[in-house]
Amino acid sequence: MDVGIVNAHEMLALSEVEPEIKTGCDNLVFNKTPDATDVMLELTKKEKERLEALKNGGGAMEVKQTSWRDLDVTKRLEHALINGISQYVDQDVEEARQQAEKPLHIIEGPLMDGMNIIGDLFGAGKMFLPQVIKSARVMKKAVAYLIPFMEEEKREKLIAEGKNPEDFDENDDSNFAGKVLMATVKGDVHDIGKNIVAVVLGCNNYKVYDIGVMCSCELILEKAKEYNVDVIGLSGLITPSLDEMVVVAKEMSKGGFKQPLLIGGATTSKMHTAVKVSPNYFTLEHPVIHVLDASRSVTVVSSLLGENKEDYVTDIMEEYEEMREDYYAGLEDRYFLTFDQAKEQKLVIDFDVVPPAPAPNKLGVTVIDNVSLEDVVPYIDWNPFFQTWELRGRYPNRGYPKIFNDEAVGSEAKKLFDDAQKLMKEIIANKSMYLKGVVGLFAANSTEDGEDVNIYQSEDDRENGEPCHKFCMLRQQSEKESDDPYLSQADFIAPAGYKDHLGMFAVSCFGCEELVAKYESEHDDYNKIMSQALADRFVEAFAEYLHRVIRTDMWGYAKDESLNEEDLLKIKYVGVRPAPGYPSQPDHTEKTTMWNAIKAKELAGITLSESLSMIPAASVSALVFAHPQSCYFAVGQVGKDQVQSYAERKNMELELAERWLSPILNYERD
């Protein structure tokens, strides 16, 4: 057989297949036994007889139901949960309610039975994150249907007992395995990972209090007390969030909190948690633990609230102590050049031999509001999409589209991708998301000391030495074993006397928040998270599309470029577009200079939080360098001598500069 066609809604999960049939299928497909064909023919014969008996209304022989819709209602609910089928939820829950003594019994019975199976399958690696999110959607819709009946039942009971129903605590959470508070820290607006963790924990009978994004330390601690939670989880994407997590840990220690603290998010790491966060709060009673992804969250929380907590925490404490020792030993072994030495070994471009790119066709600031979602779809890089959903193929099937061939995750990855395509078409058709941005192209020269870049509103301003803004750069200082230069982005811009230029842009995908709110109101976590994941893909594709337009048209230095989308994703074009806050310039405060230069807030509606996270969350900003010798690199750790110089050049207090640069300092702040 080359291909099989099945009705997906009629398929059983592997765990639901009769052992006899499962064994027969395994033996036949993998040719395990000589009689595999005969056994399967016999099983098929029995199935045909059963179907004939059903058609004839027969009851003489014992009939086993095949369609899951013919199962008992409790089994139908379990099947719908395990397979993430929400189509029949309301009618099945209503049928179950008519049969049950109390609505709560449906939740405690078939719904929780199904969720327990899901938890076991997910923990055993037999179920993947997208399936879990779909199952959570079924659970939420079922519970939402039952809530009015449960509230009415409680109200009648209280009245019968002579009590005031208005005094009843609607937030009674005594039936949960534990209570977890989740928050994205102050100044950070990214929450897709936190949303996924909340759903996974909810599927395992933990009550999750998600208090949102940009949560101050005071709010986090206040809500932790109010809800009397067992565990606190902090999330963040941008590097300033790392420092904010340290602040929260310190305040929890001062406030006498006893809850374990979980750390997660794209910018976090086990090393940062061990070195910077845990020393401020970690004890056997209330450890600080880094959670790599959603699939680990249940194991961590259950271990912290289980009988073997002490052994589990002791192992992590010892691991983190070893990591701290290795980290500080590594700092002692690592050698850094002084800032002056690094400057002496900078990248020196001969701008006479390799001159700057020609002047842009369109200088100044341009609003970009005529790019449709359809325009950017071909530029989408789908690899981060699958990473968001924690689907990772193994070699040789890593990455899109090879992931579809992966034996373990390929099938689920294809289903997920198909769902994404369906929702993407709906979003495009409904215009529920849209793109907008702003581009700036300016005359530019490196400063006299070669460490920063001045930009000018016009050639006259350049001639008169009147810059409108200055972008401050950072230089590599960690010693190299090769003769490679110590790079700074300022090296890519020619000094005074040359007519060089610098580009920049900020772009966003708008409308995601409204779509997320819609799906939240429908108890649909799956499409809520899918919407956020697609918004991220749209805006990243918009950045790729716009960078090409800048190169070939607005600036026009690569007007003959003929790369396809695959080549673009492999960065085969001339020039680079590094983003403020990322490895080539790890200081997020440089965004404020960009925002002032291109009026991103006024012209495109893209704002910055107090920690300089871009709002909407689906936003991208970057500087655009055109010189063929410009490249991506990581600044790495820097010394105090450079930080002092940097703070002076930015007219910023040293203490404030150190706070913003905290993740890359090669010394401890005072």
N, C-alpha and C positions, 0 to 999 in steps of 0.2 A: 504494500500500500504506500502510495506517495503522499496522500493528503487525506485528512478526515474532516468532515463538516459536522459540527455539533451545535446544539442550542445551549448557549452559555447559562441561561437561566434555569435549565433543567439539570445542570451538572452538579454532582455531589462533591463535597470536599473529600480529600483522600481519607480523612479520619472517619467519614460517614459510610464508606463503602464496606459491604459485607466482607468479612475475612476470607470466605471461600472464593468470592468473585475476585477480590484483590490478589489472592495467591494465584488464581487461574490466569489473570491478566499478566502478572509478573512473569509467570512461567512461559506464557506464550510470546510476549514481547521480547523477552531476553533469551528465549530458546533454552530454558533451564532443564526441562524434562522431555523425554521422548514422547510422552502421551499428552503434551500440552494442548495440541490441536483437538484431540478427542475430548479432553476435559472441557475445553471451551465450547465445543459443539454441543455437549450435553447440557452445559449451563445455558446456552442459547435456546435449546429446545425447551427447557423448563420455563424460561422467560416467555417464550411464545405461548406456551400452554397457560401461563398466568394471565397474559394479555387477552387470550381468547375467553378465559373464564370471566374476566372483567367485562368484556364486551357483552357476554351473554347473561350478565348479572348473576353469575354462578357463585355459590357459596360452599359447594361441596368440598372443594380443595382449599387448603390454607393459601391465602393470597397475600403476597408481600407487595406493598405499594412501591411504585417506582418514581412517579413524579412527586417531588417534595411538596407540591401544593395539595396532594392527597393525604399527607401525613396528619397526625393529630396536631391541633393548634399549638401546643407547647413545643412540639418538635419543629413545626414550621417556623416558629419564632427563633428557635436555636439555629436552624438552618439559615434564616435570613440574616441573623447576626454574623454567623461565621463567614458567610459569603458576601456580606455587605449589600444585600438586596433590600432597598427601602420602598419598593413599588407597592407592596401589600401591607405595610406596617400598620396603618390605621385600622384596616378591616380585621387583621389578625389580632391586634391588641384588643379591639372591641369584642371580638368573639371570646377571647381569653377572659376578658373582664366579666362577661356574662356568666362564665362558668366558675369564676373564682369567688371565694368568700370575701376577699378584700382586694382592692387594686394593688396594694403593696405586695401581695403575694405573687403577683405577676413579675414584679421587679426582682423580688428575692428568689423567685423560682426560675422559670425558663430564661429570663433575660440575664440574670447573673450566672446561670449555668453556662449559657452561651459565651458570656464575657470571660468566664474562667477558662473555657476551652481555648478562646482566642489568646488569652495571656499565656497559657501553656505552649501553644503552637508558636507564638511570637518568640517566647523565651528559648524555644528549642530550634529556632531558625527555620521553622516550617511555614512561617507566615511572614510577610514583609510589611513594611510601614504603610504603603498605600492601602493594603487590605485592612490593616488595623484602623486607619482613619475612616474608611468606608463603614466598617463595623460600628465605630463610634457614632457615625451619622445615624445608623439604624437605632442604636440604643437611645440617643438623644431624642429622636422623633417619637419613639415609643414612650419614653418617660414624659415627654411634653404632652402627649395625648392623655396620659393617666393623671397628670398633676391636678387638673380641675376636679376630677372625681375624688382624689385623695384629700384635697383641701375641703371639699364639701363634706366628706365623711368625718374628718377631724372636727369640722365646725359643728356638725350635728351631735357628735359625741360629747364635745365640751358643753354644749347647751343642755344636753341630757344630764350631765353631771353638775349642772348649775353654775358653770364657769363662764367667764366672758371670753368668747372666741377671739376677741381682739388682742387678748394677752398671750395668745399662742405664739411660740417662737418658730417662725417660718424657716429659720436657718438651722434647724435641728440636724446635726451631722453625726449623731452617735453611732450610726450603722456603718460607717466607713472604716476601711482598714487603717486610715491615717489621714491627716490634714496637711496639705502642702501649700505654702504661699509662693507665688511666682511673680517676679517683677523684672522689667527691663529698667536698668538703673538711670539715674538722672542724666538728662541731656542726650539719651540714645533713643531712637524711634524704631529700631528694628526688632520685630517680634515673631517672625515666622518660625524660628527654631523653638522659641518658648511655647508657641501655640502647639507645635507638634508634641513637645514633651508633656504639655498639659493634657492633651488628648490621650496619649499613651498611658499616663498615670491614671486618668479617669477610667480607662478601659480595665484597669486592674483594681478598681474599687477604692481609689484614693480620692478624697474630696480636694479639689484644686481651687484655690482662690487666686485667680489671675487678676492682679490689680493694674495691669496695663503697662504703658511705656512712659519714659521720662519720669520715673518715680524717684522722688527725693528720698534720702536716707530716713528723714523724719517720718515720711508717709509709710515706708516699708516697715519700720519698727512699730509704728502706731497700729497698722493693720495686723501685724503679727501678734500683737497683744490682744487686739479686738477679737480676732478669729481663734485665738489660742491654738495656733498651728503647731504641728510636730516637727516640721522641716521648713526651711526658707531657701528658695532658689533664686539666684541672681543671673540675669542674662545681659549680654552686650555684644555689639559688633565693632564699634570704633575704639581705637586705642585709649582715648580719655576715660572710657568706661572701666578700664583696668584699674585706674587710680581710684575711681569712685567705689569699686568693690572693696578696695583696701579701707576706704573711709567707713563703709558700712560694717566691715568686720571689726574695726576699732570701736565703733559706737556700740555694736552688739556686746563687746567685751565690757565696755564702760557701763552699759545698761544692765548687766547681769543676766543677759539672755542665755538660755540653755539649749536652744534648738540647733541641730546640725545645720551648717551652711553649705549649700551646693553652688558651684560656679560653672557656668556654661556660656557658650557663644563662640562665634567664629574667631574672634581676636584673642580668646582665652587659651590657656594651655595648662597642662599639668605642672610644667616647670614654674610658670608665673604664680600659679596657685600655691605651690609648695614654698617658693622663695619669698613672695611678696605678701600674699594674703594670709596663709595659714598661721604664720608666727604671731599674728595679732589676735587670734581667737581659738586656735585648735587646742582641744583637750580630749580626753577619752570620752567625756560626756557629750561634748558638742564639737565634733570634728569639722574641718573644712575640706571638702572633696570636690575635685574637678570631675565633671561628667562630660565625656567626650561627645556623645550623641544620644538621641532619644531612646535608642534600643538599650542603653545602659541604665537609664533612669530608674526603671522598676527594680532592677537588681540592687542598685545603690540604696534606694529608699526602703525597700523591704529588709535589707541587711541592717540598716540603721534602726529600724523599728522592731526587729526580730530578736530572738533569744540569744543569738550569737554576735550581738553588736560589738561587745568588747573585743573579741578575737578579730573581727573584721576591721574595726577602727585601729587596733594595735598594728595590724599589718600595714595599713595605709600610713600611720604615723611613722613607722620605721622606714617605709619607702620614701616618704617626703623628707625625712631627716637625711637620708643618703643623698637624695637629689640636691638638697641645700648644700651639703658638704661638697658634692661634685661641682656645683655651680660656683661656689666661692673659690674652690681650688682652681677651677678653670680660669677665673679672673686673674688669679695670681700668676698662672702660667702664660696667660695671653699678654702680648706686648702691644702697646699702642704708641704710635708716633705722636709727638707733640703736634699741636695744630700748625705751628710754623713749619715743621718738617713735612707734614702732609701737604701743605700749600706749595712747598718747594718741589714736590713730586706729583703735581697736578697733571691733568691731561692738557697738553698744549697742542691746539689745532692750528695748523698753518692756513689761515684764512685767505692768504694770497694764492696758495696752491689749490685749496678746496674752499672756494668762496661761499659766503652765506647764500641761502636761497634767494631768488629774485623777490622783489617787493610784491605783496599781495595785490590781487585784482581789486579787493574791496577792503580798505582799511576801516578801522573803527568797530562799532558794536552793531550786530545784526540779530534781530529776533527771528527764531526759527519756529514757525507755527503752521507750516504747510506740509508737514511730513505725516503721512498716514501710517497706521499700524501695518497695513498691507505692504507698504514700502520697505519696512525694516524686517519683515518675517524672514526673507532669505539670509539675513545676517545673524540670525539667532544661533548662539552656541548652546547646544542642548546638554552638554556635559554637566555644567553646574546644576541644571534642572534635576538630573537624576541624583546628584550628590545631596541636594536638598531633601529628597525623599529617601535618602540612605540606601539607594540601590547602586551597588558597585560590582561590575563584572570583573572576572579574574582573567589574567593573561591567557590566551591572546584576545580576549573579548572585552578588554577595557575600553571605555569611551563609546560615544555615539557614532555610528549606529551599530557597532559590533556588539554592544551590550545585549542586543536582542538575541544573539546566538549563545549567550551564556547559559550553561546548563542549569544553574541555580536560580538566577534572577531574570533570565531573558524573557520568559513568558509574562511575568508581572511587569517588567519594564515596558513591554509592548502594549499591554493593557493601559498602563499609566500614560504612555505617549499618545495612545488613541484617545483617551479621555481628555488629555491636554489639547489635542487638535480640535476636538469637538467644542470644548469651552472657548478655545481661541477663536473659532469661527463665529460663535455666538457673540463674543465680545466685539469682534470686528463688525459684525452685522448690526449690533445694537448701539455701536459707538459708545459703549459704557466705559471705555478707557480712551485716552488720547495723549498725544505727545506734544511737548513744548520745550523750547530751550533758547539759549542765547549764546552767540559766538562773538568773541573779541579778537581782532588782529591789530597788533600795535607795533610801531617802531620800537626797537629795543637794542640795548648794549649792556654788556657786563660792566660792573662798577670798576672804579680805578684799582681796587684791591683784588678784583677778580672773583669775589665771593658771592656777589648778589647780582641781580638783573634789574636795571631801570627800564621802564616803558614810557613812551611818549605819545601824546595825543596826535602829534603831527610831525612832519619833517622839520618845520620851523622850530618847534619846541625842542627837537633833538639838537638842531644847530645852536640853539640858545642855551642848551644844557638845563632844560626845565622839565624834568620827568614828572609825570602825574602819579606814578606809583612805583614802589620798589618791592620786588620779590626776593626775600632772603632765602638763601640756600644752605644746606649742610653738606659737609665733606667727609668722606671716609677717613678713619684714623686707625682702624685695626690693622696691624702689620700683615703684609702679604708675603708669601714665600716666593713670589715671582717679581718680575720687574714691571708689573702692571701699574698704571698710574692710580692715584687716589682721587676718585671722581667726586665731582659736584655738578649739579645741573647747570651751574653758572658757566662751566667749561664749554658748554655747547653753544653759547651766545658770544658773538664777536665783541671785542672792546670798542670804545669810542674811535671814530675814524672810519668804521665800516657801517654800511647800511643793512643791519640785521633786523630781524623781526621775531616776535613771540606771539603765539596764538593761545587761546584758552576757550573753554566752553563749559556750560552747566546745562544739563538736560534732565527732564523728569517725565515719568509716566503718571498722569493724573487719572483719577476716577477709581482707583483700587480701593480706597477707604470706603466709598459708598457701596461698592460691590461686596466687600467683606461684611459690612453691616447688614446687607440684604441676606447673605447666606447665614450669618449668625442668627438672624431673626427666624430663619427656616431650620435652625439646628443642623446645618450642613457644614460640618468642619472640613469635609473633603474638598468641596468646591471653594470654601473660604481659603484654605491653604493653597489650593491650586491657583486661585486668582492672584495671591501674593507671589507665588512662584513665577507665574506668567508675566506679571508686572515687572519683576526683576529681569526676566529675559527680554521683554520689550525694550526697556530703557538701555540695557547693555547693547542690544542690537542697534538702537537709535544712536548710541555713541559711536559704534563701529561705522554705521552708515554716514553719520555726520563727519567723522574724521576723514572718510574717503572724499566727501564733498569739499571739505577744506583743502585737501591735498590737490584735488584735480580741478577745482573751480574757484572757490572763494580766495584761496591763496594761489593755487594754480602752479605750484612748484613741481607737481608730478602730473601734469595735464595729460600725458600719454600713458599713464598707468593702466594696465589691462589685467589686473589680478581678479581671479574669481573669489567667491565668498570663502572657500576653504583656505585659499592662500592668505586672505586677510586675517583669518583666525590664527594662522601660523606666523603672523607678523612679518610678512615678506615685503612690506612696503617700506619706503624711505621715511625716516623720522619716527618719533615716539610721542605718546600722550600719557605721561605719568600723572598720577592724581595726588593732590595734597593729602597728607596723612598716611600715605603708603610708602613702601621701602625707599624710593628715590628721594623723597622729601617727607620724612615722617611727622612733620609738624602740621597739625590740623589748623592752627591759627593763620596759616597762609591762605586758607579759604576766604578769610575776611578781606584780604587784599584783592583777591579775585572778584568777590562779590561787589566790592566798591568799584572795581574797574569796569565790569560788564553790566552792573545793575541787575543782577540775577533776580533779586527780590522784586524790584519795581517792574521789570520788563517781562519776566517769566513766571513770577509767583513762587519761586523756589526760595525758601527761607532756611536759616540756620538756627539750631537749638543752642542752648547755653554751652553745650559741650561740642558744638560745631558739627553735629550730625545734620545731614541735609533732610529737609522736609518738602515734599513727600519722601517716604522711605525709599521708594523706587526712583532714585536719583543718581546721577553720575556727574562728576566734574573732573577736569583735567587741564594741564598745560599742554601746548602743542609745540614741539621742537621740530624743525625741518632739516637741520644739518644732517648729512649722511653719516657722520661719526657720532651722532647722538645715540644713546642706548639706554636700556633699562638696567638698573643696578640697585643694590641695597646699601644704604649708608652704613647700617650696622651700629654698633655702640660708639659713642663719642665721649671725649674727655671734658673735664671741667673748663679747661682753657678755651676750647671751642665754644662751649655753652656761654661762657662769659662774653666772648666776642660776639656771639650770635645775639645775646640779649641786648648788648649795647647797640648793635646795628639795627635792631628792631625797636629800640627805645622802650624796652620792656624790663620790668624788674627781674633780677636774676632768679628769685624764688619762684616767680610765676613761670618763667621760661623752663625752669627745672621741672615744674609740675607737668607742663604740657609735654616735655621730652622724657618724662620719667621712664617709659619702657625701654629707652635706648641709652640711658646713662651708664657709663662704666664705673660709676662710683655711687655710694649711698648719699642721698640728700641729707642735709643737716636737719 
